[in-house]
Amino acid sequence: MPRPRRSALFMPGSNARALDKARGIACDTILFDLEDSVAVEQKALARDQVAAVIRAGGYGERELVVRVNPLGSALVADDIRMAVGAGAHAVLLPKTESAADVLAVEQALAEAPPAMGIFAMVETPRAILAVAEIAARAEGGRLQALAVGPNDLAKMTGVRAGADRAPMLSWLSQVVLAAKAYGLSALDGVYNNFQDEDGFAAECRQGRALGFDGKTLIHPRQVEPANALFGASAEEVAWARRIVAAFAEPAHAAANVINLDGRMVERLHLEEAQALLASIR
């Protein structure tokens, strides 16, 4: 069963207080950031601090991911080496634009434990155009998730996304389709105004409707609503239990389709229901 990734919270590697506070935040994934949120003069400090807190532990079942600096930078090799040595679960590669970029990180992780994964940021026009090729690296490789970077996409294209993100919807759907085609998690992008709770909730609902598994976050106050909105509702859980119970009846043991409360339910819905129930145990 894949990890839940409803909430993936960015934490600046240069902020020691935030790194410590993250141990008590109920996010599914922590994204220790060595890239955008860290000033150039603090890059080495951030790397050392992230290494120290990962080694120290105390993060429970949270997934620990290090966002390294971009390929081609003078920092990325040391960033990846640190993530492996500290015991991170994955590295997040920014500015991913091709399958070759993912392959380069896989090669850098040659000595890492087999379970250590790669997340790829999809945040440039070239990344959108190549997203299926990028996702295909999941076959036999370490790629585990695609994460959208809407701020960079807007900057590089001149798109004014607006509250409904209408100009970006086709791009977002391409990311989801590519991820699902290759069994990857798809993470929606950040919502910048962390004080706008209604706007954030609306974007979470939209992201889930598009098929995203969770959302990257910039503030701890976004974690609880993201977990709720990307998690299973009480109604969904109850319906899943009814489907499982119905197919367990002797009369339906060999049935491929059953009538449940006036709705046609197929075995594919049974598989979905079983997966949903397994994810909340």
Rosetta blueprint (number, residue, H / E / L):
1 M L
2 P L
3 R L
4 P L
5 R L
6 R L
7 S E
8 A E
9 L E
10 F E
11 M E
12 P E
13 G L
14 S L
15 N L
16 A H
17 R H
18 A H
19 L H
20 D H
21 K H
22 A H
23 R H
24 G H
25 I L
26 A L
27 C L
28 D L
29 T E
30 I E
31 L E
32 F E
33 D E
34 L L
35 E L
36 D L
37 S L
38 V L
39 A L
40 V H
41 E H
42 Q H
43 K H
44 A H
45 L H
46 A H
47 R H
48 D H
49 Q H
50 V H
51 A H
52 A H
53 V H
54 I H
55 R H
56 A H
57 G L
58 G L
59 Y L
60 G L
61 E L
62 R L
63 E E
64 L E
65 V E
66 V E
67 R E
68 V L
69 N L
70 P L
71 L L
72 G L
73 S L
74 A L
75 L L
76 V H
77 A H
78 D H
79 D H
80 I H
81 R H
82 M H
83 A H
84 V H
85 G H
86 A H
87 G L
88 A L
89 H L
90 A E
91 V E
92 L E
93 L E
94 P L
95 K L
96 T L
97 E L
98 S L
99 A H
100 A H
101 D H
102 V H
103 L H
104 A H
105 V H
106 E H
107 Q H
108 A H
109 L L
110 A L
111 E L
112 A L
113 P L
114 P L
115 A L
116 M L
117 G E
118 I E
119 F E
120 A E
121 M E
122 V E
123 E L
124 T L
125 P H
126 R H
127 A H
128 I H
129 L H
130 A L
131 V H
132 A H
133 E H
134 I H
135 A H
136 A H
137 R H
138 A H
139 E L
140 G L
141 G L
142 R L
143 L E
144 Q E
145 A E
146 L E
147 A E
148 V E
149 G L
150 P H
151 N H
152 D H
153 L H
154 A H
155 K H
156 M H
157 T H
158 G L
159 V L
160 R L
161 A L
162 G L
163 A L
164 D L
165 R L
166 A H
167 P H
168 M H
169 L H
170 S H
171 W H
172 L H
173 S H
174 Q H
175 V H
176 V H
177 L H
178 A H
179 A H
180 K H
181 A H
182 Y L
183 G L
184 L L
185 S E
186 A E
187 L E
188 D E
189 G L
190 V L
191 Y L
192 N L
193 N L
194 F L
195 Q L
196 D L
197 E H
198 D H
199 G H
200 F H
201 A H
202 A H
203 E H
204 C H
205 R H
206 Q H
207 G H
208 R H
209 A H
210 L H
211 G L
212 F L
213 D L
214 G E
215 K E
216 T E
217 L E
218 I L
219 H L
220 P H
221 R H
222 Q H
223 V H
224 E H
225 P H
226 A H
227 N H
228 A H
229 L H
230 F H
231 G L
232 A L
233 S L
234 A H
235 E H
236 E H
237 V H
238 A H
239 W H
240 A H
241 R H
242 R H
243 I H
244 V H
245 A H
246 A H
247 F H
248 A H
249 E L
250 P H
251 A H
252 H H
253 A L
254 A L
255 A L
256 N L
257 V E
258 I E
259 N E
260 L E
261 D L
262 G L
263 R E
264 M E
265 V E
266 E E
267 R H
268 L H
269 H H
270 L H
271 E H
272 E H
273 A H
274 Q H
275 A H
276 L H
277 L H
278 A H
279 S H
280 I L
281 R L
